[in-house]
Amino acid sequence: AILAQAAQKQPAALTLINEEASFEMLRVLLTTLFACAFGVQLDVDKNCIQKQVVVSGIVRDQRNVIANGVAKMIEIGRVFCNYHLVLYENDSGDGTADAIKAAFASIADKSTLISEHGAVFPWPGRTGRIAGARQKLLDHIKSAHGSADYVIFTDLDFGAGTASWAGMTFGQPVQQCIPDTSSIQQAIALDSHWDVLTFKVSPYWDIWALRDPSVAPLNCWHQGVAGAAGWPLVTGYSKAVSNALAGLQPHEFLPVESAFMLLEIIKMPMLNGVSYVDPQGDCEHVPFNKAMTATNKARVRISPMNLCKQSAWPSFNAAPAWDRNFTLASEESVQKCMREGGTPDTCYLARQ
């Protein structure tokens, strides 16, 4: 009872236990205490939270990350006693759909693959197509799993490879994030303080999805940011959000207008009346997160808890090779690039 009270009033006091207990013992203890102190129903035998979740994502031509990605989705799903995995795939030419079917074989009753050939999306450009794919995924989840408590959108590659946002940001291959499910468990125990939640990752690199006047007021890739777009904003905003998170206790949260870092947990009611829209040169997560706030008064937050147990991402000491010799492109060339399917991060920058 004393420890449960301490967990509620001053979680930092429990760090004294760390000197006497192994990491695993401490993890189980803290998870149980958070569940007791904050009224979360925890199935002791199964060590899962008595809630229903849909863990989902979109993917195309990423066969090489499917097995590990689905394994991580299952691990996240098992935090909850009732989970279902949903993946949307379209027009992959590398056997991605077959890889998903193989990965889903062992959980056939807990998984759904939506696979389209010749998919049509309402908006142009790569980001427009991504928004359209996310909308198709969202439509299915609302229709088939509307009774779920939470929806988790994930990046299936979990940051790995040169083609991921992390790989593009650092200009080199990076190791997959290994999700720390204890952070998710503790976040669910504190869900009275948030409606939409992402987590700290170090270094914090998905800056395009981040938006808030206090830490990232501008679209870091937008041509309208005179002379300041690209790497200077990425590094500056990364430091700002990292510093803000460093000043928080584990039970506190950073309010933002938008964020997405490898995964996003959303309470199902926040999705009512909300759809993805044409991002028009912005990250598709930004208008979507803002719509949840405008429509359903969603509290979008970032947890200071680490999402990843470990990663091998470099620091932001220098701009990666792909960004060092770029300057802002003309508006005419930007529009032409976007019409041809380019992305804002490439279209708004031109090699000097």
N, C-alpha and C positions, 0 to 999 in steps of 0.2 A: 504493500500500500504506500509506503514511504517513497519507494522508487518510482511508482506510477505517478505520484504527486510531483516528484522531481522532474519526471519526463514532461509533464504538462506545464510546469511553471518555469523550469530552468534546465533544459536538456543538456546544457554544457556541463552541469554538475556530474553527469554520468560518465564523463571522460575519465574520472578517477578509477573507474573499474578497469580501464584499458591496461593498466599496469599489472593487473592480476589475472586477466582473462585472455584467451586466444581471440583472434579476430572473429572466427566463426561463432564462438560463444557470445561475444559482444553483439554481433549482428542479430543473432536469434533473440537475445535479450531485449535489445532496443526495438526490434520489430514487434515483439510481443507487448512491450510496455507502451509503445505508441498505439497499438491496437486497443489495449485496455484503457489507456488514458483518454483517448479521443473517441471511444465508442464504436470502433470499427469491428464488425463481426468477422472473427478470424477462425477458420476451421483448423483446430489444433492438430488433428490427425493428418490432414492434407497440407497443412501450413499454407493455406491460401485464403484470400479475402472473399467473403460471401457477396460478391458482386459479379455482374455480367459485363464482359468487354468484347469489343470487336477490334482486332489488331489487323491493320490493313496497309496497303501500299499500291503504287503503280510501278510498272517496269516495262522496259523494252530493250531487246538486244543486250541482255546482261546475264547470259547463261552462267558465266563463271562465278557469279556471286549468289546464285539462287540457293544452293545447299546450305551455305553458312548463314545467309540472310534469313531463310525460313526457320532454321534452327534457333536463331536469336528471337524471331517473332514468337515461336513456341515458348521459349524461356520466359519472355515477357508475358505471354498469355497465361502461363501457369501461376503467375502471381495471383490470379483470380480463379475462383473455383469453377467458373463457367466462362469459357472463352471460345471464340471462333475467329479463324483467319480468313481474310478475303484479299485476293490480289487481282488487279486489273492489268492485262497485257494486251498489246495490239501490234500486229504486223511485224513481229520479230522474225529476223532471218537467220538466227543462230541457234534455234532450238530452245529458246527460253521457255516456251509453253510446255514442251515435253519435260524440261528440267523441273518446272513447278509441279507438274503432275506427279513426277517421281518423288519430289520432296513432300508432297501432300499425301502420298500413299498410306503412310502410317497413321494419319489423322483424318481419314476420308470423311468421317462424320463431324469433324470440327473445322472443315476448310472448304472454301469455294474459290474456283478460278473462273474469272470472266475473261474470255479470250476473243478478240475481234480481228477479223481480216478485212482490209479495206475500210478501216475506221474513218469516220468523218467527224471533224470537230468544227465548232462554230467560229473559232477565232484563228487568225493567221500567226505564223511564227512559231518557234519552238516553245516559248513560254505559253503562248495561247493554246497550243496543242496539249501541253501539260495541264493547264487549267481545265481544258475540256475533258481530259482523261480523269482528272480528280473529280469532276462533276459526275461522270458516269459511275465512278466508284461510290461516291456519296449517295447518288440516287438508289443504287442497289442496297446500300447499308440501311438507308431510311426505310426502304420497302421491306427488306427481309429481316432486319434486326432492330427494328424501331424500339423494342422493349429493353435494349441493352442500357446499362448505366453509363458506360464510357465508350468512346471511339478513340483508338490510337492510330494516328497516321505515322507511318515510318518511311525513312529512306532505306530501301532494301539492301543497298550496298553498305550501309552503316559507315559511310565515310571512306571506304577503301578504294584504292585504284586511282590511276591518273585521270579517269573519266568522271570521277565523282567531284562534287564541289570542293571537298577537301583537297583532292589531288590537283584540281585546277588552281586553287588558292595557293598551295605551297609549291606547285610546279614540279612535283615528284610523287611517286607512289607512296601511299600511307597505309598503315595497318588499320584493320577494322576496329571500330569501337566494340568493346566487350561490355554489354549493358550491366550495370549494377542494379539488380532488381530490388535490393534493399532500399535504394533511393526512391523507386517507384512505390514500394509498400509504404514508406513513411509519407510520401506525398499524398497518397490516397487517404491515409489517416488524418491528414490536415486539409481535406478537400473543402471544408467550410470556408477556406480563405481564398479559393480560386475557382474559376470555371474552365479556363483554358490554360494548360501548363506545358512549359518546356523546361529544360534543365541546363545547368552549367556544363560546359565542355571547355577544356583548357588545351591550347588557346581557343578562344571563342572565335570561330571563323565564318559562320554563315551570316554574314553581315547584311546581305541583300534582303533577307527576310525580316531583319531587325528594324524596328521603327519606333521611335519615341522621342519627344523633344529633349529629354534629359540625357540620352546616351547616343541616339542615332537619328537626328531629325530629318535627314535627307536620304533620298534614293542614291546610294553610293555609286551607281553606274549611270546616272542620268546626265545627259548632255547639258541640261539646263544648269547644272552646278558648275558655274564658270570657273574653269581651271583647277577645280578641286576634286573632280571625280576620280574613281579608280583607287589605286593603292593608298594614297594619303588618307582618304576617308575610311578605307577598310581597316588600316592599322589604328587610326585614331579612335574609331568607334569600337574596335575590339578592346582596346585598352580601357575605354570609358565603361563599357558594360562589365568587363572583368573586375575593374575597381569597385563598381557598384555592388556586384555580387560578393566580393571579398569582405565587404562591410556588413554582411547580413549573417544572422544566426541560422542554423539549419531549419528552424521552424518559421522563418520569415521568407517573404517573397518580394521580388522586384516587379512593380507594375510597369507594363509597357503597352504600346498600341498593337504591336505585332512582333512575333518571334517564331522561329522554327529551327530547331537544332537536332537533326537526326530523327527525332520523333516529337509528336505533340499529342497530349492527352486532352480530350474534349468531353465535357459532360453532354450527354445526348440532347437534353432540352436546348442547349445553346445552338443546335443545328436547325431548329425550327425556323422556317421562313428564310433561310440563308442559302445562297448559291455562290459558286465561283463565277467570276465575270471576266471579261476581256481585261487582262492586266495592263494593256496599253503602255508597255515599256517598263513596267514595274514587276517585282516578284509576285507571283500569283497568291502567295500567302498573305501579303499585306492587305489588299482589299477584302479578302475573305475574313481575316481576323477582325478587321475594323467593322465589317458587316455584322459579325456576331455581337460586338459591343453595341453598335447602333440599334440592332433589332431586338436583342435579348439581354442587354446590359451585362454582357459577359465581362468578367474580370480576367484579363489576360496577364499571366504572370510567368516569371522565370524563377525556378528554384535554385538556391545556391548549392544544393546537393549535386555531387558529381554524377553525371549520367553514365560515364564510362569507368570501369574498373581500371583499365589501362589503355593507352594508345601510344602510337609512335609518331605523333605529328611534330614537325619541326616548330621552331619559334618564328615570330614575325620580325626577325632581325633585319631582313632585307627583302625587297620585292622579288618574287620569282621571275625567272627569265622571260616568261611570256608577257610580263607587265612592265618591264624596266624601260623599254624603248617605245612606249605608246603615248599618244596625246589624244585630245578630244577630236572626234571626227566632225565634219560639217553636217548640218541638219539634212541636206539633200542626200548625202551618201548614207546617213543613218537610215533614212526612210527606205532607200533602195535596198540596203542590207536587210532590213526587217521584212520587206516584201518578199525577199528571196529566202526567208526562213532563218535568218540570223538571230542571235540572242542579244539582249541589251549589253551584256558584258563584253561582247565582241564588236557589236555594231557601233557603240558609242565611243569606242577607242580605235584609233588608227595608228599604224606604225609610222614613226617619224622618218 
